Amino acid sequence: MAYSTLTTAPTSSLLSRVGSAFDAMATRYKQYRMYRETFDGLSALSNRDLADLGLSRSDIKRIAMESARG
């Protein structure tokens, strides 16, 4: 005896896909803004101020990325 089963993956509606795309864009924009604010703030510090924090100029990009990604 043979059995046949037809399964279909649920497809999401166009509106839900568009909504997901906008949510993703909003999240990326928030991350970008956090990155720019952190990067600009640290870049404005003098080398002495950065040294007081235990940082160098080469650390700024990494720290800004970490703060944006959480």
The first five atom37 places (N, CA, C, CB, O) and aatype in JSON, in Angstrom:
{
  "aatype": [12, 0, 18, 15, 16, 10, 16, 16, 0, 14, 16, 15, 15, 10, 10, 15, 1, 19, 7, 15, 0, 13, 3, 0, 12, 0, 16, 1, 18, 11, 5, 18, 1, 12, 18, 1, 6, 16, 13, 3, 7, 10, 15, 0, 10, 15, 2, 1, 3, 10, 0, 3, 10, 7, 10, 15, 1, 15, 3, 9, 11, 1, 9, 0, 12, 6, 15, 0, 1, 7],
  "atom_mask": [
    [1, 1, 1, 1, 1],
    [1, 1, 1, 1, 1],
    [1, 1, 1, 1, 1],
    [1, 1, 1, 1, 1],
    [1, 1, 1, 1, 1],
    [1, 1, 1, 1, 1],
    [1, 1, 1, 1, 1],
    [1, 1, 1, 1, 1],
    [1, 1, 1, 1, 1],
    [1, 1, 1, 1, 1],
    [1, 1, 1, 1, 1],
    [1, 1, 1, 1, 1],
    [1, 1, 1, 1, 1],
    [1, 1, 1, 1, 1],
    [1, 1, 1, 1, 1],
    [1, 1, 1, 1, 1],
    [1, 1, 1, 1, 1],
    [1, 1, 1, 1, 1],
    [1, 1, 1, 0, 1],
    [1, 1, 1, 1, 1],
    [1, 1, 1, 1, 1],
    [1, 1, 1, 1, 1],
    [1, 1, 1, 1, 1],
    [1, 1, 1, 1, 1],
    [1, 1, 1, 1, 1],
    [1, 1, 1, 1, 1],
    [1, 1, 1, 1, 1],
    [1, 1, 1, 1, 1],
    [1, 1, 1, 1, 1],
    [1, 1, 1, 1, 1],
    [1, 1, 1, 1, 1],
    [1, 1, 1, 1, 1],
    [1, 1, 1, 1, 1],
    [1, 1, 1, 1, 1],
    [1, 1, 1, 1, 1],
    [1, 1, 1, 1, 1],
    [1, 1, 1, 1, 1],
    [1, 1, 1, 1, 1],
    [1, 1, 1, 1, 1],
    [1, 1, 1, 1, 1],
    [1, 1, 1, 0, 1],
    [1, 1, 1, 1, 1],
    [1, 1, 1, 1, 1],
    [1, 1, 1, 1, 1],
    [1, 1, 1, 1, 1],
    [1, 1, 1, 1, 1],
    [1, 1, 1, 1, 1],
    [1, 1, 1, 1, 1],
    [1, 1, 1, 1, 1],
    [1, 1, 1, 1, 1],
    [1, 1, 1, 1, 1],
    [1, 1, 1, 1, 1],
    [1, 1, 1, 1, 1],
    [1, 1, 1, 0, 1],
    [1, 1, 1, 1, 1],
    [1, 1, 1, 1, 1],
    [1, 1, 1, 1, 1],
    [1, 1, 1, 1, 1],
    [1, 1, 1, 1, 1],
    [1, 1, 1, 1, 1],
    [1, 1, 1, 1, 1],
    [1, 1, 1, 1, 1],
    [1, 1, 1, 1, 1],
    [1, 1, 1, 1, 1],
    [1, 1, 1, 1, 1],
    [1, 1, 1, 1, 1],
    [1, 1, 1, 1, 1],
    [1, 1, 1, 1, 1],
    [1, 1, 1, 1, 1],
    [1, 1, 1, 0, 1]
  ],
  "atom_positions": [
    [[0.83, -1.14, 0.0], [0.0, 0.0, 0.0], [0.9, 1.24, 0.0], [-0.96, -0.02, 1.2], [1.84, 1.31, 0.8]],
    [[0.65, 2.18, -0.85], [1.47, 3.39, -0.98], [0.66, 4.6, -0.54], [1.97, 3.57, -2.44], [-0.54, 4.7, -0.78]],
    [[1.35, 5.5, 0.09], [0.73, 6.73, 0.54], [1.42, 7.92, -0.12], [0.78, 6.86, 2.09], [2.63, 7.9, -0.34]],
    [[0.68, 8.9, -0.42], [1.23, 10.12, -1.0], [0.76, 11.3, -0.15], [0.78, 10.3, -2.5], [-0.42, 11.45, 0.17]],
    [[1.72, 12.13, 0.2], [1.39, 13.29, 1.01], [1.89, 14.54, 0.28], [2.02, 13.18, 2.44], [3.04, 14.61, -0.15]],
    [[1.02, 15.48, 0.16], [1.38, 16.74, -0.47], [1.5, 17.79, 0.61], [0.33, 17.15, -1.55], [0.54, 18.09, 1.32]],
    [[2.69, 18.34, 0.72], [2.88, 19.42, 1.7], [3.33, 20.66, 0.94], [3.93, 19.01, 2.8], [4.13, 20.59, 0.01]],
    [[2.82, 21.77, 1.37], [3.23, 23.03, 0.77], [3.71, 23.95, 1.87], [2.08, 23.68, -0.04], [3.17, 23.96, 2.98]],
    [[4.72, 24.71, 1.55], [5.24, 25.67, 2.52], [4.3, 26.86, 2.55], [6.69, 26.1, 2.18], [3.85, 27.33, 1.5]],
    [[4.03, 27.35, 3.72], [3.16, 28.53, 3.79], [3.88, 29.72, 3.15], [2.77, 28.86, 5.26], [5.03, 30.02, 3.47]],
    [[3.2, 30.38, 2.28], [3.79, 31.55, 1.64], [3.29, 32.79, 2.36], [3.44, 31.61, 0.12], [2.13, 32.88, 2.75]],
    [[4.17, 33.72, 2.51], [3.77, 34.95, 3.17], [3.21, 35.92, 2.14], [4.96, 35.57, 3.93], [3.59, 35.88, 0.96]],
    [[2.35, 36.74, 2.58], [1.72, 37.68, 1.66], [2.71, 38.76, 1.27], [0.47, 38.3, 2.3], [3.73, 38.96, 1.93]],
    [[2.41, 39.43, 0.22], [3.26, 40.5, -0.26], [3.4, 41.59, 0.79], [2.72, 41.08, -1.56], [4.48, 42.14, 0.98]],
    [[2.31, 41.9, 1.46], [2.36, 42.95, 2.48], [3.25, 42.58, 3.65], [0.96, 43.25, 2.99], [3.96, 43.44, 4.19]],
    [[3.24, 41.33, 4.05], [4.1, 40.93, 5.17], [5.57, 40.95, 4.75], [3.7, 39.53, 5.69], [6.43, 41.28, 5.56]],
    [[5.86, 40.6, 3.51], [7.24, 40.65, 3.02], [7.71, 42.1, 2.92], [7.36, 39.96, 1.65], [8.85, 42.41, 3.27]],
    [[6.85, 42.99, 2.46], [7.21, 44.41, 2.38], [7.41, 44.96, 3.79], [6.11, 45.21, 1.64], [8.36, 45.71, 4.03]],
    [[6.53, 44.59, 4.7], [6.68, 45.02, 6.09], [7.98, 44.53, 6.7], [0.0, 0.0, 0.0], [8.64, 45.27, 7.43]],
    [[8.35, 43.3, 6.41], [9.61, 42.75, 6.92], [10.8, 43.5, 6.34], [9.72, 41.24, 6.6], [11.78, 43.77, 7.03]],
    [[10.7, 43.84, 5.07], [11.79, 44.59, 4.43], [11.94, 45.97, 5.08], [11.52, 44.74, 2.92], [13.06, 46.41, 5.32]],
    [[10.82, 46.65, 5.37], [10.9, 47.95, 6.03], [11.43, 47.82, 7.45], [9.53, 48.62, 6.04], [12.19, 48.68, 7.9]],
    [[11.06, 46.78, 8.15], [11.59, 46.55, 9.49], [13.1, 46.35, 9.45], [10.91, 45.33, 10.14], [13.83, 46.89, 10.29]],
    [[13.57, 45.58, 8.48], [15.0, 45.34, 8.33], [15.73, 46.64, 8.0], [15.26, 44.29, 7.23], [16.81, 46.9, 8.53]],
    [[15.15, 47.45, 7.13], [15.78, 48.72, 6.78], [15.82, 49.66, 7.99], [15.04, 49.39, 5.62], [16.8, 50.37, 8.19]],
    [[14.76, 49.67, 8.78], [14.73, 50.52, 9.97], [15.8, 50.08, 10.97], [13.34, 50.49, 10.62], [16.46, 50.92, 11.57]],
    [[15.95, 48.8, 11.14], [16.96, 48.27, 12.05], [18.36, 48.65, 11.58], [16.84, 46.75, 12.18], [19.19, 49.09, 12.37]],
    [[18.62, 48.47, 10.27], [19.93, 48.82, 9.72], [20.2, 50.32, 9.87], [20.01, 48.41, 8.24], [21.33, 50.71, 10.16]],
    [[19.19, 51.16, 9.69], [19.38, 52.6, 9.82], [19.71, 52.97, 11.27], [18.12, 53.35, 9.35], [20.57, 53.81, 11.51]],
    [[19.02, 52.35, 12.22], [19.31, 52.61, 13.63], [20.74, 52.19, 13.98], [18.31, 51.87, 14.53], [21.43, 52.89, 14.72]],
    [[21.16, 51.05, 13.44], [22.53, 50.59, 13.67], [23.54, 51.58, 13.05], [22.73, 49.18, 13.08], [24.56, 51.88, 13.66]],
    [[23.23, 52.06, 11.86], [24.12, 53.01, 11.2], [24.23, 54.31, 12.0], [23.61, 53.31, 9.78], [25.32, 54.84, 12.18]],
    [[23.1, 54.81, 12.49], [23.11, 56.04, 13.28], [23.93, 55.85, 14.55], [21.68, 56.46, 13.63], [24.71, 56.74, 14.92]],
    [[23.77, 54.72, 15.23], [24.55, 54.44, 16.44], [26.04, 54.38, 16.1], [24.08, 53.12, 17.1], [26.87, 54.9, 16.85]],
    [[26.38, 53.74, 14.99], [27.77, 53.65, 14.55], [28.34, 55.05, 14.32], [27.88, 52.8, 13.26], [29.42, 55.37, 14.82]],
    [[27.62, 55.89, 13.56], [28.11, 57.23, 13.23], [28.26, 58.09, 14.48], [27.15, 57.92, 12.24], [29.25, 58.81, 14.62]],
    [[27.29, 58.02, 15.39], [27.38, 58.81, 16.61], [28.59, 58.4, 17.45], [26.11, 58.66, 17.43], [29.32, 59.26, 17.96]],
    [[28.81, 57.11, 17.58], [29.95, 56.62, 18.36], [31.25, 56.97, 17.66], [29.85, 55.1, 18.56], [32.19, 57.45, 18.3]],
    [[31.31, 56.72, 16.36], [32.52, 57.0, 15.59], [32.87, 58.49, 15.65], [32.35, 56.56, 14.14], [34.01, 58.85, 15.92]],
    [[31.89, 59.34, 15.4], [32.13, 60.78, 15.42], [32.53, 61.27, 16.81], [30.88, 61.52, 14.95], [33.42, 62.11, 16.94]],
    [[31.87, 60.75, 17.82], [32.19, 61.16, 19.19], [33.61, 60.78, 19.58], [0.0, 0.0, 0.0], [34.33, 61.6, 20.16]],
    [[34.02, 59.56, 19.28], [35.37, 59.13, 19.62], [36.41, 59.83, 18.74], [35.5, 57.62, 19.47], [37.51, 60.13, 19.21]],
    [[36.08, 60.09, 17.5], [37.02, 60.76, 16.6], [37.28, 62.19, 17.04], [36.48, 60.75, 15.18], [38.35, 62.73, 16.76]],
    [[36.33, 62.8, 17.71], [36.48, 64.18, 18.15], [37.43, 64.3, 19.35], [35.13, 64.77, 18.51], [37.91, 65.39, 19.66]],
    [[37.69, 63.18, 20.02], [38.58, 63.21, 21.18], [40.03, 63.36, 20.75], [38.4, 61.95, 22.03], [40.42, 62.93, 19.67]],
    [[40.81, 63.96, 21.61], [42.25, 64.08, 21.33], [42.92, 62.73, 21.58], [42.91, 65.19, 22.21], [42.34, 61.83, 22.19]],
    [[44.15, 62.6, 21.1], [44.89, 61.36, 21.33], [45.11, 61.13, 22.83], [46.25, 61.4, 20.6], [45.11, 59.98, 23.29]],
    [[45.29, 62.19, 23.57], [45.49, 62.06, 25.02], [44.21, 61.56, 25.69], [45.93, 63.42, 25.63], [44.27, 60.69, 26.56]],
    [[43.06, 62.11, 25.28], [41.79, 61.64, 25.85], [41.55, 60.17, 25.52], [40.62, 62.5, 25.32], [41.1, 59.41, 26.37]],
    [[41.86, 59.79, 24.3], [41.7, 58.37, 23.91], [42.63, 57.49, 24.74], [41.99, 58.19, 22.4], [42.24, 56.41, 25.19]],
    [[43.86, 57.95, 24.95], [44.82, 57.19, 25.76], [44.32, 57.04, 27.19], [46.2, 57.86, 25.75], [44.52, 56.0, 27.82]],
    [[43.69, 58.08, 27.71], [43.12, 58.01, 29.07], [42.04, 56.93, 29.15], [42.53, 59.37, 29.48], [41.85, 56.32, 30.2]],
    [[41.35, 56.71, 28.05], [40.32, 55.66, 28.0], [40.91, 54.29, 27.66], [39.24, 56.02, 26.99], [40.19, 53.29, 27.65]],
    [[42.2, 54.26, 27.39], [42.85, 53.0, 27.03], [42.62, 52.63, 25.58], [0.0, 0.0, 0.0], [42.63, 51.46, 25.22]],
    [[42.4, 53.64, 24.74], [42.11, 53.41, 23.32], [43.13, 54.11, 22.44], [40.7, 53.88, 22.97], [43.82, 55.04, 22.87]],
    [[43.21, 53.65, 21.21], [44.0, 54.36, 20.21], [43.08, 54.65, 19.03], [45.26, 53.52, 19.76], [41.96, 54.14, 18.97]],
    [[43.53, 55.47, 18.12], [42.71, 55.82, 16.96], [42.32, 54.59, 16.15], [43.45, 56.81, 16.08], [41.25, 54.56, 15.54]],
    [[43.17, 53.59, 16.13], [42.87, 52.39, 15.35], [41.74, 51.56, 15.97], [44.12, 51.53, 15.22], [41.19, 50.69, 15.31]],
    [[41.39, 51.82, 17.22], [40.31, 51.1, 17.9], [38.93, 51.7, 17.64], [40.57, 51.07, 19.37], [37.92, 51.05, 17.9]],
    [[38.88, 52.93, 17.12], [37.61, 53.65, 17.01], [36.6, 52.91, 16.14], [37.85, 55.04, 16.45], [35.45, 52.76, 16.53]],
    [[37.01, 52.46, 14.98], [36.07, 51.79, 14.07], [35.51, 50.51, 14.7], [36.77, 51.46, 12.73], [34.31, 50.25, 14.61]],
    [[36.37, 49.73, 15.33], [35.93, 48.47, 15.96], [34.94, 48.74, 17.08], [37.14, 47.69, 16.5], [33.92, 48.06, 17.19]],
    [[35.23, 49.72, 17.9], [34.35, 50.04, 19.02], [33.01, 50.56, 18.52], [35.01, 51.07, 19.94], [31.97, 50.22, 19.07]],
    [[33.04, 51.39, 17.49], [31.79, 51.91, 16.91], [30.95, 50.77, 16.34], [32.1, 52.95, 15.81], [29.73, 50.75, 16.51]],
    [[31.6, 49.82, 15.68], [30.86, 48.66, 15.14], [30.25, 47.83, 16.26], [31.8, 47.77, 14.29], [29.1, 47.4, 16.16]],
    [[31.0, 47.61, 17.32], [30.5, 46.83, 18.45], [29.31, 47.52, 19.12], [31.61, 46.6, 19.47], [28.35, 46.86, 19.51]],
    [[29.37, 48.83, 19.24], [28.28, 49.54, 19.89], [27.02, 49.5, 19.02], [28.68, 50.99, 20.18], [25.9, 49.46, 19.54]],
    [[27.19, 49.52, 17.71], [26.04, 49.5, 16.81], [25.39, 48.12, 16.76], [26.46, 49.93, 15.4], [24.16, 48.01, 16.66]],
    [[26.18, 47.09, 16.82], [25.66, 45.72, 16.72], [25.15, 45.18, 18.05], [26.73, 44.81, 16.18], [24.39, 44.22, 18.1]],
    [[25.58, 45.81, 19.1], [25.1, 45.41, 20.42], [25.84, 44.3, 20.97], [0.0, 0.0, 0.0], [25.55, 43.85, 22.08]]
  ]
}
